[in-house]
Amino acid sequence: MNLDSFLLMRHEMVLTIITLMVLIADLSFNEEKKIKVIWLATALFAINTIIGFLPNISGNLFGNMYKNTDLQWTMKNILNLGVLVVLLQSVEWLKSADNKYKISEFYLLVFSTLIGMQFMISSGSFLMLYLGLELATIPMAALAAYDRYRHHSAEAGIKLILSAAMSSAVLLLGITLIYGTTGSTYFDVVALKYANIPLQTLAFIFFFSGMAFKISLVPFHLWTADVYEGAPVNVTSYLSVISKGASAFILIIVLFTVFNSISMIWKPLLYIISVLTMTIGNLFAIRQQNMKRFLAFSSIAQAGFILLGIIGASSIGMTSVVYFVFVYIFSNLGAFGVVSVIYYKTQKENMDDYNGLYHTNPKLSLIMMLALFSLAGIPPVAGYFGKFFLFTAAASSGYYWLVFIAVLNATISLYYYLLVVKAMFINKSETPIAYFKTDVPAKIALSICVLGIFFIGFFSIIYQYLESISFGI
């Protein structure tokens, strides 16, 4: 391997070096200085995020098993931004007495999963995809059980690893059938040999079922609420945003590059699953009182919206999915950031606990309201344009009834998002959450989310305006 080869794998190589540096620092510091690992890991990852935006080099390695294009480079940078926000939100939590002696484990697990996701995104074969998937999944189960001495966290880790093992087995069976019917695991070779024959159709169904688990699509969503509720809040935000985003990215890549020849099979399948995922996610979200379960079912509904862009099977659809995930990261992490700050200050995480929050903590209330409005798709924040582009991608392919159902579900989601807003701004409470100061890293993370929601939305307005002028509208 020469220098160009290393530059192609810039994201993975730099992150691997940072992981080793965190491990060495943990071994070097005594017990009293372990807290320094937090600042070292966060600073190094911030540098890694900046390095990721340096000019991209396209190419492939390992006989086309690994690919790096402008699209994949963009996807990785989006994930890096999301992880940086999660790390900033986690500083105060990691400094607590319960986590004092296991700080480095958190960063090693997070970085390991991210490396796996990046290999998934750059995979040019099903073998590389599966290796990246396992590297991302196993540490994630350990993250869910991070508070291992708490019953709910340990239970979340067990549920996640057992469910993930089952889904990985199903996905691997699909890959095995793909290899058996085409004689290759490389995406470009499989794409040429894939046809509408029963065994290959069955192989695709198994593969898609394994990926649907990772994105929490109905009926593969049952693990989501329990794991999200049991895991620490910061781990839950990582699962709901970074893991889901990476899985959505690799799904659109594989569907468009490998299975495009059988789109007549997977488009009706995605149509049905999209409707079920949006509807069931929304209906169950209305019933939730625990904020983590509430946001869990909200994320399931959002996954249903993502399928609108995928089902378009066009460059517009792929672009809309990438844009939506980008917006979703800031919106969801903004909401989870407020939930995490409140929980680690007060140990409260039910919706009723938020009654009267605006009178004691107005800034947090406003950030939560902005994040929820973006998730609901209310203009002019970025979430509105994310959903608008997804609807446009589906409508441009003739799926008008699907768009109509999606609009109805967006209306339902607005109702339950407003329940939280009502609790914070209108509902009265005799014992509201007392005023407290948010730590500086969390303030920075929340500020990034707010800026992302506002500026991405503002940029979208300008882009639409300029585009209308160019077409003389």
C-alpha positions as CSV (number, residue, x, y, z in Angstrom):
1,M,0.0,0.0,0.0
2,N,1.3,3.5,-0.9
3,L,0.4,6.9,0.4
4,D,-2.6,7.3,-2.0
5,S,-4.0,4.1,-0.5
6,F,-3.9,5.5,3.0
7,L,-5.4,8.8,1.8
8,L,-8.3,6.9,0.3
9,M,-9.0,5.4,3.7
10,R,-8.4,8.7,5.5
11,H,-11.5,8.6,7.6
12,E,-10.9,5.0,8.9
13,M,-7.1,5.4,9.3
14,V,-7.3,8.7,11.3
15,L,-10.1,7.3,13.5
16,T,-8.1,4.1,14.2
17,I,-5.0,6.2,15.2
18,I,-7.2,8.3,17.5
19,T,-8.7,5.1,19.1
20,L,-5.2,3.8,19.8
21,M,-4.1,7.2,21.2
22,V,-7.1,7.1,23.6
23,L,-6.2,3.6,24.7
24,I,-2.6,4.5,25.3
25,A,-3.6,7.6,27.3
26,D,-6.0,5.5,29.4
27,L,-3.1,3.1,30.2
28,S,-0.8,6.0,31.0
29,F,-3.0,8.1,33.3
30,N,-3.5,7.1,36.9
31,E,-7.0,6.8,38.4
32,E,-7.1,10.5,39.4
33,K,-6.3,11.7,35.9
34,K,-8.7,9.5,33.9
35,I,-10.9,12.5,33.4
36,K,-8.4,14.0,31.1
37,V,-9.3,11.2,28.6
38,I,-12.6,13.1,28.0
39,W,-10.9,16.2,26.8
40,L,-8.3,14.3,24.8
41,A,-10.8,12.1,23.0
42,T,-13.1,15.0,22.2
43,A,-10.4,17.3,21.0
44,L,-8.9,14.5,18.8
45,F,-12.2,13.7,17.3
46,A,-12.9,17.4,16.6
47,I,-9.6,17.4,14.6
48,N,-10.7,14.2,12.9
49,T,-14.0,15.9,11.9
50,I,-12.1,18.8,10.4
51,I,-9.7,16.5,8.5
52,G,-12.6,14.8,7.0
53,F,-13.6,18.0,5.1
54,L,-10.2,18.2,3.4
55,P,-10.4,17.7,-0.4
56,N,-11.6,14.2,-1.3
57,I,-9.7,11.6,-3.3
58,S,-11.8,9.1,-5.2
59,G,-10.7,5.5,-5.9
60,N,-11.0,1.9,-4.8
61,L,-8.8,-0.6,-2.9
62,F,-8.6,-4.4,-2.3
63,G,-9.8,-5.4,-5.7
64,N,-12.8,-3.0,-5.5
65,M,-13.9,-4.2,-2.1
66,Y,-13.4,-0.7,-0.7
67,K,-14.6,2.4,-2.6
68,N,-14.4,6.1,-1.9
69,T,-16.5,8.5,-3.9
70,D,-17.7,12.1,-3.3
71,L,-21.1,10.7,-2.1
72,Q,-19.5,8.3,0.4
73,W,-17.1,11.0,1.6
74,T,-20.1,13.3,2.3
75,M,-21.9,10.5,4.2
76,K,-19.0,9.9,6.4
77,N,-18.6,13.6,7.2
78,I,-22.3,13.8,8.1
79,L,-21.8,10.9,10.6
80,N,-18.6,12.6,12.0
81,L,-20.6,15.8,12.7
82,G,-23.3,13.8,14.5
83,V,-20.8,11.9,16.6
84,L,-19.0,15.1,17.6
85,V,-22.2,16.5,18.9
86,V,-22.9,13.3,20.9
87,L,-19.4,13.4,22.4
88,L,-19.9,17.0,23.5
89,Q,-23.3,16.1,25.1
90,S,-21.7,13.2,27.0
91,V,-19.0,15.1,28.8
92,E,-20.9,15.9,32.0
93,W,-22.3,12.4,32.1
94,L,-18.9,10.8,31.8
95,K,-17.5,13.0,34.6
96,S,-20.1,11.6,37.1
97,A,-18.9,9.3,39.8
98,D,-20.5,6.2,38.2
99,N,-18.4,6.5,35.1
100,K,-15.2,7.8,36.6
101,Y,-13.3,4.6,36.0
102,K,-14.7,3.5,32.7
103,I,-14.4,6.7,30.6
104,S,-12.1,5.4,28.0
105,E,-14.3,2.4,27.3
106,F,-17.1,4.7,26.1
107,Y,-14.8,6.3,23.5
108,L,-13.3,3.0,22.4
109,L,-16.7,1.6,21.8
110,V,-18.1,4.7,20.0
111,F,-15.0,4.9,17.8
112,S,-15.1,1.2,17.0
113,T,-18.7,1.3,15.9
114,L,-18.0,4.4,13.8
115,I,-15.1,2.7,12.0
116,G,-17.4,-0.2,11.2
117,M,-20.1,2.1,9.8
118,Q,-17.5,3.9,7.7
119,F,-16.3,0.6,6.2
120,M,-20.0,-0.3,5.5
121,I,-20.5,2.9,3.6
122,S,-17.3,2.4,1.5
123,S,-17.9,-1.3,0.9
124,G,-17.8,-2.6,-2.6
125,S,-18.7,-6.1,-1.7
126,F,-21.1,-7.9,0.6
127,L,-18.1,-9.3,2.5
128,M,-16.8,-5.9,3.4
129,L,-20.3,-4.8,4.2
130,Y,-20.8,-7.6,6.6
131,L,-17.5,-7.2,8.3
132,G,-18.2,-3.5,8.8
133,L,-21.7,-4.3,10.1
134,E,-20.4,-6.7,12.8
135,L,-17.7,-4.2,13.8
136,A,-20.4,-1.6,14.3
137,T,-23.0,-3.9,16.0
138,I,-21.1,-5.7,18.7
139,P,-19.6,-2.6,20.4
140,M,-23.0,-1.0,20.1
141,A,-24.5,-3.7,22.4
142,A,-21.8,-3.0,24.9
143,L,-22.7,0.7,24.7
144,A,-26.3,-0.1,25.5
145,A,-25.2,-2.0,28.6
146,Y,-22.7,0.7,29.6
147,D,-24.4,1.2,33.0
148,R,-24.1,-2.5,33.6
149,Y,-25.0,-2.2,37.3
150,R,-28.4,-0.8,36.4
151,H,-30.9,-3.4,35.6
152,H,-32.5,-1.6,32.6
153,S,-29.1,-0.9,30.9
154,A,-27.9,-4.5,31.2
155,E,-31.3,-5.7,29.9
156,A,-31.0,-3.3,26.9
157,G,-27.6,-4.6,26.0
158,I,-28.9,-8.2,26.1
159,K,-31.9,-7.4,24.0
160,L,-29.8,-5.6,21.5
161,I,-27.1,-8.3,21.1
162,L,-29.7,-11.1,20.8
163,S,-31.8,-9.2,18.3
164,A,-28.7,-8.1,16.3
165,A,-27.4,-11.7,16.2
166,M,-30.7,-12.9,14.8
167,S,-30.8,-10.1,12.2
168,S,-27.2,-10.7,11.2
169,A,-27.9,-14.4,10.7
170,V,-30.8,-13.5,8.4
171,L,-28.7,-11.0,6.5
172,L,-25.8,-13.4,6.2
173,L,-28.2,-16.1,4.8
174,G,-29.3,-13.6,2.2
175,I,-25.6,-12.8,1.3
176,T,-24.9,-16.6,1.1
177,L,-27.8,-17.0,-1.4
178,I,-26.6,-14.0,-3.4
179,Y,-23.1,-15.6,-3.6
180,G,-24.5,-19.0,-4.5
181,T,-26.6,-17.6,-7.4
182,T,-24.2,-15.1,-8.8
183,G,-20.8,-16.6,-7.9
184,S,-19.5,-13.3,-6.5
185,T,-19.9,-10.9,-3.5
186,Y,-18.7,-7.8,-5.4
187,F,-21.5,-5.3,-5.9
188,D,-20.6,-4.5,-9.6
189,V,-20.5,-8.2,-10.6
190,V,-23.7,-9.1,-8.6
191,A,-25.5,-6.2,-10.3
192,L,-24.8,-7.7,-13.7
193,K,-25.9,-11.2,-12.8
194,Y,-29.0,-10.4,-10.8
195,A,-32.3,-11.2,-12.3
196,N,-35.9,-11.8,-11.4
197,I,-35.6,-15.4,-10.4
198,P,-37.2,-16.9,-7.3
199,L,-34.0,-17.8,-5.4
200,Q,-32.4,-14.4,-6.0
201,T,-35.7,-12.7,-4.9
202,L,-35.6,-14.8,-1.7
203,A,-31.9,-13.7,-1.2
204,F,-32.9,-10.1,-1.5
205,I,-35.7,-10.5,1.0
206,F,-33.4,-12.0,3.6
207,F,-30.8,-9.3,3.0
208,F,-33.4,-6.5,3.2
209,S,-34.9,-8.0,6.4
210,G,-31.5,-7.8,8.1
211,M,-30.9,-4.2,7.1
212,A,-34.5,-3.3,8.0
213,F,-33.7,-4.3,11.6
214,K,-30.8,-1.8,11.7
215,I,-33.1,1.1,10.6
216,S,-36.0,0.0,12.8
217,L,-38.5,-0.6,10.0
218,V,-41.8,-2.3,10.8
219,P,-42.1,-5.2,11.5
220,F,-38.4,-5.3,12.6
221,H,-38.8,-2.5,15.1
222,L,-39.9,-4.2,18.3
223,W,-36.5,-4.0,19.9
224,T,-36.2,-0.2,19.5
225,A,-38.3,1.2,22.3
226,D,-37.0,-1.2,25.0
227,V,-33.3,-0.7,24.1
228,Y,-33.7,3.1,23.8
229,E,-35.4,3.3,27.2
230,G,-32.9,1.0,29.0
231,A,-29.7,2.5,27.5
232,P,-28.1,5.7,28.8
233,V,-29.6,8.8,27.2
234,N,-26.4,9.6,25.3
235,V,-26.1,6.1,24.0
236,T,-29.8,6.2,22.9
237,S,-29.1,9.4,20.9
238,Y,-26.2,7.7,19.2
239,L,-28.3,4.7,18.3
240,S,-31.2,6.7,17.0
241,V,-29.1,9.0,14.8
242,I,-25.7,7.7,13.9
243,S,-26.6,4.0,13.6
244,K,-29.8,4.7,11.8
245,G,-28.2,7.2,9.5
246,A,-25.4,4.8,8.5
247,S,-27.8,2.0,7.9
248,A,-30.0,4.2,5.7
249,F,-26.9,5.3,3.7
250,I,-25.7,1.8,3.0
251,L,-29.3,0.6,2.1
252,I,-29.7,3.3,-0.6
253,I,-26.2,2.5,-2.0
254,V,-26.9,-1.2,-2.2
255,L,-30.5,-0.8,-3.6
256,F,-29.4,1.6,-6.3
257,T,-26.2,-0.1,-7.3
258,V,-26.8,-3.8,-6.8
259,F,-30.6,-4.4,-6.8
260,N,-31.7,-1.8,-9.3
261,S,-32.5,-4.5,-11.9
262,I,-35.2,-5.9,-9.6
263,S,-36.7,-2.6,-8.5
264,M,-40.1,-3.8,-9.6
265,I,-39.9,-6.2,-6.6
266,W,-38.5,-4.0,-3.9
267,K,-40.5,-0.8,-4.7
268,P,-43.9,-2.4,-3.8
269,L,-42.2,-3.9,-0.7
270,L,-40.9,-0.5,0.4
271,Y,-44.3,1.1,-0.3
272,I,-46.0,-1.2,2.2
273,I,-43.3,-1.0,4.8
274,S,-43.1,2.8,4.5
275,V,-46.8,3.1,5.2
276,L,-46.7,0.6,8.1
277,T,-43.6,2.2,9.7
278,M,-44.9,5.8,9.5
279,T,-48.3,4.9,10.8
280,I,-47.3,2.4,13.6
281,G,-44.5,4.7,14.8
282,N,-46.8,7.7,15.0
283,L,-49.6,5.8,16.7
284,F,-47.4,4.3,19.4
285,A,-45.6,7.7,19.9
286,I,-48.9,9.3,20.9
287,R,-49.2,6.9,23.8
288,Q,-45.8,7.4,25.3
289,Q,-45.0,9.3,28.5
290,N,-41.3,8.4,28.9
291,M,-39.3,10.8,26.7
292,K,-36.8,8.2,25.5
293,R,-39.6,5.8,24.4
294,F,-41.4,8.8,22.9
295,L,-38.4,9.7,20.8
296,A,-37.8,6.0,20.0
297,F,-41.2,5.7,18.3
298,S,-40.7,9.1,16.7
299,S,-37.4,7.8,15.1
300,I,-39.3,4.7,13.8
301,A,-41.8,7.0,12.1
302,Q,-38.9,9.1,10.7
303,A,-37.5,5.9,9.2
304,G,-40.7,5.4,7.3
305,F,-40.3,8.9,5.8
306,I,-36.7,8.0,4.7
307,L,-38.2,5.2,2.5
308,L,-40.1,7.8,0.5
309,G,-36.7,9.0,-0.9
310,I,-35.4,5.5,-1.5
311,I,-38.5,4.3,-3.3
312,G,-38.0,7.0,-5.9
313,A,-34.9,5.1,-7.1
314,S,-33.4,8.2,-8.7
315,S,-30.6,10.7,-8.1
316,I,-33.2,13.1,-6.6
317,G,-34.3,10.4,-4.2
318,M,-30.7,9.6,-3.1
319,T,-29.9,13.2,-2.6
320,S,-33.1,13.8,-0.6
321,V,-32.3,10.9,1.7
322,V,-28.8,12.2,2.4
323,Y,-30.1,15.7,3.0
324,F,-32.9,14.4,5.3
325,V,-30.4,12.3,7.4
326,F,-28.2,15.4,7.7
327,V,-31.1,17.5,9.0
328,Y,-32.4,14.6,11.2
329,I,-29.0,14.5,13.0
330,F,-29.3,18.1,14.2
331,S,-33.0,17.9,15.0
332,N,-32.9,14.6,16.9
333,L,-29.7,15.3,18.7
334,G,-31.1,18.7,19.7
335,A,-34.1,16.9,21.3
336,F,-32.0,14.2,22.9
337,G,-29.5,16.8,24.1
338,V,-32.2,18.6,26.1
339,V,-33.5,15.2,27.5
340,S,-30.0,14.2,28.5
341,V,-29.2,17.5,30.2
342,I,-32.4,17.4,32.2
343,Y,-32.1,13.7,33.1
344,Y,-28.5,13.9,34.4
345,K,-29.4,17.0,36.4
346,T,-32.7,15.9,37.8
347,Q,-33.2,12.2,37.0
348,K,-36.5,13.0,35.4
349,E,-37.4,11.7,31.9
350,N,-41.2,11.6,31.8
351,M,-43.3,14.1,29.7
352,D,-45.2,15.2,32.8
353,D,-41.9,16.3,34.4
354,Y,-41.6,18.9,31.7
355,N,-44.7,20.8,32.8
356,G,-43.8,24.4,33.3
357,L,-40.3,23.9,32.1
358,Y,-40.3,27.2,30.2
359,H,-40.8,29.3,33.4
360,T,-37.7,27.8,35.0
361,N,-35.4,26.9,32.0
362,P,-36.6,28.9,29.0
363,K,-33.6,28.3,26.8
364,L,-33.8,24.6,27.0
365,S,-37.5,24.8,26.3
366,L,-36.9,26.9,23.2
367,I,-34.3,24.5,21.9
368,M,-36.6,21.5,22.5
369,M,-39.4,23.3,20.7
370,L,-37.2,24.1,17.8
371,A,-35.9,20.5,17.5
372,L,-39.4,19.1,17.7
373,F,-40.7,21.6,15.1
374,S,-37.9,20.5,12.8
375,L,-38.8,16.8,13.4
376,A,-42.4,17.6,12.6
377,G,-41.5,19.5,9.4
378,I,-42.8,22.9,10.3
379,P,-41.4,25.7,8.0
380,P,-39.0,27.5,7.9
381,V,-36.7,25.2,9.9
382,A,-34.6,22.6,8.1
383,G,-36.9,19.6,8.9
384,Y,-39.6,21.1,6.7
385,F,-37.3,21.0,3.6
386,G,-36.1,17.5,4.5
387,K,-39.6,16.2,4.3
388,F,-40.5,18.3,1.3
389,F,-37.6,16.9,-0.7
390,L,-38.6,13.3,0.3
391,F,-42.2,14.0,-0.8
392,T,-40.9,15.5,-4.0
393,A,-38.8,12.5,-4.8
394,A,-41.7,10.1,-4.2
395,A,-44.1,12.3,-6.2
396,S,-41.8,12.6,-9.1
397,S,-41.9,8.8,-9.5
398,G,-45.7,8.8,-9.4
399,Y,-46.3,7.7,-5.8
400,Y,-49.0,10.3,-5.1
401,W,-51.0,8.1,-2.7
402,L,-47.9,7.3,-0.7
403,V,-47.2,11.1,-0.4
404,F,-50.7,11.7,0.7
405,I,-50.4,9.0,3.4
406,A,-47.1,10.6,4.4
407,V,-48.7,14.0,4.7
408,L,-51.4,12.6,7.0
409,N,-48.7,10.9,9.2
410,A,-46.8,14.2,9.3
411,T,-49.9,15.8,10.7
412,I,-50.3,13.1,13.3
413,S,-46.6,13.6,14.3
414,L,-47.2,17.3,14.7
415,Y,-49.9,16.5,17.3
416,Y,-47.7,14.5,19.6
417,Y,-44.7,16.8,19.2
418,L,-47.0,19.6,20.3
419,L,-47.9,17.6,23.4
420,V,-44.3,18.2,24.6
421,V,-44.4,21.8,23.6
422,K,-47.7,22.2,25.5
423,A,-46.2,20.6,28.6
424,M,-43.3,23.0,28.6
425,F,-45.1,26.2,27.7
426,I,-48.7,25.9,28.8
427,N,-49.2,23.2,31.5
428,K,-48.8,24.2,35.1
429,S,-46.8,22.4,37.7
430,E,-46.5,23.0,41.5
431,T,-43.0,21.4,41.5
432,P,-41.5,22.3,38.1
433,I,-37.9,21.3,37.3
434,A,-35.7,23.9,39.1
435,Y,-33.4,26.2,37.2
436,F,-29.9,24.8,36.6
437,K,-26.9,25.7,34.6
438,T,-26.0,23.6,31.6
439,D,-22.3,22.6,31.3
440,V,-20.3,24.3,28.6
441,P,-19.7,21.3,26.2
442,A,-23.5,20.6,26.2
443,K,-24.1,24.3,25.5
444,I,-21.8,24.0,22.5
445,A,-23.5,20.8,21.3
446,L,-27.0,22.4,21.6
447,S,-25.8,25.5,19.8
448,I,-24.4,23.4,16.9
449,C,-27.8,21.7,16.7
450,V,-29.7,25.1,16.7
451,L,-27.4,26.6,14.1
452,G,-27.7,23.5,12.0
453,I,-31.5,23.6,12.1
454,F,-31.6,27.3,11.3
455,F,-28.9,27.6,8.7
456,I,-29.6,24.5,6.8
457,G,-33.3,25.6,6.5
458,F,-32.2,29.1,5.6
459,F,-29.8,27.8,2.9
460,S,-32.6,25.6,1.5
461,I,-34.8,28.7,1.2
462,I,-32.1,30.5,-0.7
463,Y,-31.4,27.5,-2.9
464,Q,-35.1,27.1,-3.8
465,Y,-35.4,30.8,-4.6
466,L,-32.3,30.8,-6.8
467,E,-33.5,27.6,-8.6
468,S,-37.0,29.2,-9.2
469,I,-35.2,32.3,-10.7
470,S,-33.0,30.1,-13.0
471,F,-36.1,28.3,-14.3
472,G,-38.0,31.6,-14.7
473,I,-40.7,30.6,-12.2
